[in-house]
């Protein structure tokens, strides 16, 4: 249910933000644009931005547009047309028909992993919504890899805390080239005298008793006495820890349920 609500909420954010910030899209190599000049149908052209960041217009030739918004590119084209004496006070309209330069990769445990264009201002939740939301095996913490000012940074967004507190400050905007990665949810293992031994999802603040419940409960021969957990320490060395029912489990813990002697 939590992930369904997250998907619905993020989808509403995506719907609301796309149109409001469409004018803020930045052009880059590979984008396809359609340009028209009012009253001059012969200047209408649909072209692709070169990898060098230029488009080719009739009369004026190459026009630099990389890194510009649609409005800024329109002004640039209009200036070149007017300065060249081709059109007086030109009214230029530029429409982005295919946005390929500004894409964000959404990977890991999402419904539809892939690369998604960002048509305006988009947040982490917006991109998760476009990717169909976090999958059933996905964890709550999302990692975002961003490159800003030539430096690569890794940031994390805890979607569970974000939704619980309705605090959108951590739902920051993404840019082209960012990578969003949803890791697999933490797991624990349980075996011995339980009904459903195997690998199970580790929920937050999960106790040993809750783990026994997730494992289907004890078999008729099982006992809660003498519960053991195999756990690796910070150096990776395996340790065997005696636990009680209200003790918390850690990721990758292995719970062993003994057989009752009576």
C-alpha distance (Angstrom), angle and dihedral (degrees) to the residues before:
residue distance angle dihedral
X1 . . .
X2 3.83 . .
X3 3.81 91.5 .
X4 3.82 92.2 46.1
X5 3.82 90.2 54.1
X6 3.81 90.0 46.1
X7 3.80 91.0 52.8
X8 3.82 93.2 48.4
X9 3.80 93.1 46.7
X10 3.80 92.9 47.8
X11 3.79 91.6 47.3
X12 3.80 90.4 54.7
X13 3.79 89.5 50.6
X14 3.79 90.7 50.0
X15 3.80 92.2 49.7
X16 3.76 92.7 48.5
X17 3.79 98.4 45.9
X18 3.80 103.6 42.9
X19 3.79 99.8 71.2
X20 3.80 94.9 36.6
X21 3.77 92.8 60.0
X22 3.79 102.6 30.1
X23 3.81 90.4 114.7
X24 3.81 90.2 60.7
X25 3.81 94.8 66.9
X26 3.78 112.6 124.5
X27 3.80 119.6 -140.1
X28 3.77 122.2 -127.2
X29 3.78 143.3 163.5
X30 3.82 113.8 -51.8
X31 3.80 96.9 23.6
X32 3.81 116.1 130.7
X33 3.81 118.0 -139.2
X34 3.79 135.2 -177.2
X35 3.79 115.1 -146.6
X36 3.79 128.0 -167.6
X37 3.79 133.0 174.5
X38 3.79 117.2 -150.0
X39 3.78 111.9 -110.0
X40 3.82 92.7 7.8
X41 3.83 109.2 86.0
X42 3.81 90.9 167.7
X43 3.82 88.6 68.1
X44 3.80 93.7 57.5
X45 3.79 110.0 117.1
X46 3.79 139.3 163.4
X47 3.77 112.3 -152.2
X48 3.78 144.2 155.0
X49 3.79 123.9 -112.5
X50 3.80 108.2 -114.9
X51 3.79 121.3 -125.3
X52 3.80 86.0 -107.8
X53 3.83 88.6 59.9
X54 3.83 101.0 -107.3
X55 3.78 136.2 122.2
X56 3.79 124.9 -160.4
X57 3.80 118.4 -126.2
X58 3.81 128.9 -175.2
X59 3.82 112.8 -99.5
X60 3.80 96.9 5.1
X61 3.81 100.1 52.2
X62 3.81 118.4 -158.1
X63 3.80 118.3 22.3
X64 3.84 121.8 -172.3
X65 3.81 110.4 -129.3
X66 3.82 106.4 150.1
X67 3.78 111.5 123.8
X68 3.80 92.5 16.0
X69 3.78 128.5 115.1
X70 3.81 118.3 -123.1
X71 3.81 90.3 -101.1
X72 3.81 92.4 50.3
X73 3.80 91.3 48.2
X74 3.81 90.2 50.7
X75 3.80 90.0 53.1
X76 3.81 91.0 48.2
X77 3.80 92.7 52.4
X78 3.80 91.9 45.4
X79 3.80 91.3 51.9
X80 3.81 92.2 51.6
X81 3.82 92.4 47.8
X82 3.79 92.3 49.5
X83 3.80 96.8 42.9
X84 3.80 90.1 49.4
X85 3.79 89.8 54.7
X86 3.80 92.2 -120.6
X87 3.82 101.0 118.2
X88 3.80 130.0 13.7
X89 3.80 113.5 -131.3
X90 3.80 93.5 -15.8
X91 3.79 119.4 -153.7
X92 3.80 104.6 -146.5
X93 3.79 125.0 -168.8
X94 3.81 121.0 -167.0
X95 3.80 120.6 -170.5
X96 3.80 121.9 -172.7
X97 3.80 105.5 -137.3
X98 3.81 98.4 173.8
X99 3.79 124.0 23.3
X100 3.80 111.8 -163.0
X101 3.80 104.8 142.1
X102 3.80 96.9 65.4
X103 3.79 105.1 58.1
X104 3.77 133.7 142.9
X105 3.80 122.8 -151.9
X106 3.82 115.0 -133.9
X107 3.79 110.4 -166.4
X108 3.77 141.6 166.5
X109 3.77 126.8 33.0
X110 3.81 100.7 7.4
X111 3.79 128.9 118.7
X112 3.81 95.5 -113.6
X113 3.80 113.7 19.1
X114 3.80 114.9 -164.1
X115 3.79 147.3 96.3
X116 3.79 117.0 -55.5
X117 3.82 127.9 -167.3
X118 3.78 115.5 -127.4
X119 3.78 107.7 -138.4
X120 3.76 97.6 -167.6
X121 3.77 130.7 -36.1
X122 3.80 111.5 -1.8
X123 3.78 132.5 172.5
X124 3.79 133.3 -153.5
X125 3.82 91.1 -96.7
X126 3.80 90.5 49.4
X127 3.80 90.9 57.2
X128 3.80 92.7 45.5
X129 3.80 88.2 53.1
X130 3.81 91.3 50.9
X131 3.81 88.4 51.9
X132 3.79 91.0 54.2
X133 3.79 96.0 -101.0
X134 3.78 131.9 -83.1
X135 3.81 112.4 -37.1
X136 3.82 124.4 -123.3
X137 3.82 91.3 -96.2
X138 3.80 94.6 47.0
X139 3.76 125.4 111.2
X140 3.79 128.1 -128.9
X141 3.81 96.7 -115.4
X142 3.81 115.1 80.0
X143 3.81 121.7 -162.3
X144 3.81 118.9 -145.2
X145 3.80 120.8 -166.1
X146 3.81 111.8 -158.8
X147 3.78 134.4 178.4
X148 3.79 114.5 -149.8
X149 3.79 127.5 165.3
X150 3.80 90.1 -6.5
X151 3.82 93.3 -56.2
X152 3.80 125.2 110.7
X153 3.78 115.0 -137.0
X154 3.79 132.2 -175.4
X155 3.78 118.5 -147.9
X156 3.76 131.6 175.5
X157 3.78 131.1 -143.6
X158 3.80 118.8 -160.2
X159 3.80 101.1 -150.8
X160 3.81 93.5 -172.5
X161 3.81 92.9 56.3
X162 3.80 90.9 41.2
X163 3.80 92.4 55.3
X164 3.79 94.8 40.6
X165 3.79 94.1 52.3
X166 3.83 96.7 31.3
X167 3.79 86.4 -133.7
X168 3.80 108.9 154.3
X169 3.80 95.8 -178.7
X170 3.81 90.6 95.6
X171 3.80 91.2 47.7
X172 3.81 90.7 85.6
X173 3.81 126.8 176.1
X174 3.79 121.2 -94.5
X175 3.79 130.3 -145.2
X176 3.77 136.5 -153.8
X177 3.79 111.4 -68.6
X178 3.81 95.2 29.7
X179 3.81 118.9 131.6
X180 3.80 123.1 -144.3
X181 3.80 114.9 -164.3
X182 3.80 125.9 -173.4
X183 3.78 111.0 -161.2
X184 3.77 125.1 -148.9
X185 3.79 112.4 -90.2
X186 3.83 114.8 -99.3
X187 3.78 115.5 -90.9
X188 3.77 139.3 -156.7
X189 3.79 131.2 -165.1
X190 3.76 129.5 -133.6
X191 3.78 129.7 -173.2
X192 3.77 141.4 156.4
X193 3.78 123.2 58.3
X194 3.82 99.8 4.1
X195 3.78 129.1 114.2
X196 3.83 96.6 -122.4
X197 3.80 111.4 27.3
X198 3.80 118.8 -176.6
X199 3.80 142.1 72.4
X200 3.81 116.6 -26.1
X201 3.79 138.0 177.1
X202 3.79 114.8 -91.5
X203 3.79 109.7 -135.9
X204 3.79 122.5 -157.5
X205 3.79 115.8 -78.1
X206 3.80 89.6 2.0
X207 3.80 113.8 176.1
X208 3.78 128.0 -150.2
X209 3.81 90.3 -107.1
X210 3.80 90.5 53.0
X211 3.80 88.5 50.0
X212 3.80 89.9 53.8
X213 3.79 88.8 51.2
X214 3.82 91.2 49.6
X215 3.80 87.3 52.5
X216 3.79 90.5 58.3
X217 3.78 95.5 -99.4
X218 3.78 130.0 -85.1
X219 3.77 124.4 -40.2
X220 3.83 116.6 -121.9
X221 3.81 87.0 -93.5
X222 3.79 96.7 46.8
X223 3.79 127.9 103.4
X224 3.77 135.7 -166.3
X225 3.79 90.1 -142.3
X226 3.77 117.0 101.0
X227 3.81 96.9 15.3
X228 3.79 112.9 -179.4
X229 3.80 132.6 -162.8
X230 3.77 124.4 -161.7
X231 3.79 108.1 -147.3
X232 3.79 135.5 169.3
X233 3.78 118.1 -129.6
X234 3.81 126.5 -140.6
X235 3.80 90.4 -80.4
X236 3.80 91.5 52.1
X237 3.78 94.3 -108.8
X238 3.79 115.1 145.2
X239 3.80 115.6 -119.7
X240 3.79 132.6 -177.2
X241 3.79 112.6 -135.8
X242 3.78 128.6 -169.7
X243 3.81 110.0 -133.5
X244 3.78 140.4 -174.0
X245 3.76 128.7 -139.9
X246 3.80 96.1 -97.5
X247 3.82 95.5 47.0
X248 3.80 116.1 114.5
X249 3.79 122.5 -115.4
X250 3.79 125.0 -133.3
X251 3.81 128.7 -145.8
X252 3.83 113.6 -74.8
X253 3.80 93.4 13.7
X254 3.80 114.9 153.7
X255 3.81 113.7 -143.9
X256 3.80 118.5 -157.3
X257 3.82 120.2 -163.1
X258 3.77 114.2 -159.3
X259 3.78 128.4 -140.9
X260 3.78 115.3 -108.0
X261 3.76 114.6 -112.3
X262 3.81 92.1 -149.5
